[in-house]
Amino acid sequence: MLTASYSRRRCVNLDKLIRMANEIARNLRTQPGDQAVVGTADHIRSFWTPGMRASLIAHAREHGDGLDPIAMQALRLLSTG
């Protein structure tokens, strides 16, 4: 059984991951074409741990609340390849 403390930490951690992914997407937003999506995906693939990626990909698959559209597309790209 999960404790309330574990569940709360997981939510806070997810909030941080969403914020970080959105910041990456915003920083790359001015890139032409699909480069913002590809660049966001590349950054997450290169610098995030597998656990961080898996948590955010699972969130994106469930509903993706709070994710920037570029971040959401990047996570879809990561989940397919």
Stockholm file with secondary structure:
# STOCKHOLM 1.0

chainA/1-81         MLTASYSRRRCVNLDKLIRMANEIARNLRTQPGDQAVVGTADHIRSFWTPGMRASLIAHAREHGDGLDPIAMQALRLLSTG
#=GR chainA/1-81 SS CCCHHHHHHHHHHHHHHHHHHHHHHHHHTTSSTTHHHHHHHHHHHHHSCHHHHHHHHHHHHHTCTTCCHHHHHHHHHHHHC
#=GC SS_cons        CCCHHHHHHHHHHHHHHHHHHHHHHHHHTTSSTTHHHHHHHHHHHHHSCHHHHHHHHHHHHHTCTTCCHHHHHHHHHHHHC
//
